[in-house]
Structure formats: structure tokens, C-alpha cells
Amino acid sequence: MIYKYSKILLVLIFTCPVLLTSNAMDVSDSNQVATEPNIHFNWMWGVAQFIPSPEWITTSSKAKFGMRWQVTPLLHSFGINKKLSPWRYFVTDPLARQSGSAEVFFTPEYLNIGNKLKDKWLFRGGLRFYIPLWQRGEYASISFATSYYNFNGNNGISYEAGIYLFAGVLGFQTTYSPNFTNSEWIFTIRLRYF
């Protein structure tokens, strides 16, 4: 009986401060002057997007190395100041993503499990949700995603969970693809250059 009530008490202890701080943040946001972020495509950002995030794919015998890139054509943020536009296209500022958002993404991935170079590419498109954990996501946030992949004509659905630190610059993602036989799990160290 005490155990049952201790679970309820723990839930209240952890949720009340989050609700109170989120209301306080909304009030402080209404008193501020909102300005759209000055972010745009430039050559340095474009070059940084070609740097891949390392990943490891599990096979029946061992883990193999891979690389992942990401393109975000559309993002809707629900954690930024209400006076700002919640929509971002291709170039996204870290606060808009990590403070709570939903994004459409596309990821080409190089997996070292095929025989020829052309057989080592996986293409994935999906939807990811970010949830802030600490300091509106600037210190820590998590994500959940689902995607549809194609690897050499084999298609399937994947599920993903991730945790991100330092405004999303460093993250750890785990992807599970139940139909990807003998290679169901992919572990990625997400490096993001905004």
C-alpha cells in the first residue's frame, strides 16, 4: 500500500516543478520583445553539413562502422516564444529544435555491410519529436522518431530514441529496425553543426 502511494508522490514531485516553471516561462516570454533569429544558409553551414555522424550497426557476428547525415526540410517548434514563427525550413536554430519540436527528416547513411560501394547506402525518411528535459532543452533533451527506410530494395519501418546534450550539439541515438534481418540495431553518436 505504501509502495503504491510512493509512486504517486514521486510523479507529483517530478511533474509539479516542470508545470510551474513552464507557466513562469510563458509569462516572462510575454514581457519580452521577440525577434526572429538571424539564421540563414551560408557556405560555412553548408560545408559543416557534409561532416557525418559516426554510427555502429550490429550484425550477427560483430558491430560494423557507418556514417549518417541528416537533412531537415521542415520543423515546427512548440517551445519557443509564441511571438516568433514556429516554422523552420532546412536551417534550424538549436533552441527551436531542442526546446520542443516536431521535424520531418531525411537521412542518407553509409553502412559497411554490403560488398560494393553502391550496395552500402541506406536512405531513411521520417518524423521526429524533441522533448526538453533541462533548461528548455539547452542542457538536455530527448527525442522519439519513426521512419521508413530503403536498403538495396529492402524496405521497412524503424523506431528511434535519442538523448542530446549541449543544445543538441552532441547526441546519442538508438535505431531499431525489426525487418532489417541480422542488423536490427544502429547506434549513432549524433554530431550536429547548426
Number of C-alpha atoms within 10 A of each C-alpha: 5 6 8 8 10 11 11 10 11 10 11 11 11 10 10 11 11 13 11 10 13 14 12 11 13 14 11 11 15 12 8 10 9 12 10 9 12 6 11 11 10 9 8 10 13 13 10 12 17 12 14 20 19 17 22 19 22 16 16 9 8 9 17 15 16 21 20 22 18 18 15 18 14 16 23 19 24 19 21 19 20 13 13 13 15 16 15 18 14 13 18 21 14 17 19 26 28 32 24 22 22 22 21 19 19 19 17 18 21 22 21 18 18 13 8 9 11 10 15 16 20 19 17 20 20 18 17 20 20 26 21 23 19 13 13 21 25 20 15 21 25 21 20 18 19 19 21 16 22 16 17 13 9 10 16 15 17 21 17 18 17 20 21 25 18 14 23 25 14 16 21 17 18 18 20 17 20 14 13 18 10 12 19 16 21 21 20 21 20 23 19 18 17 15
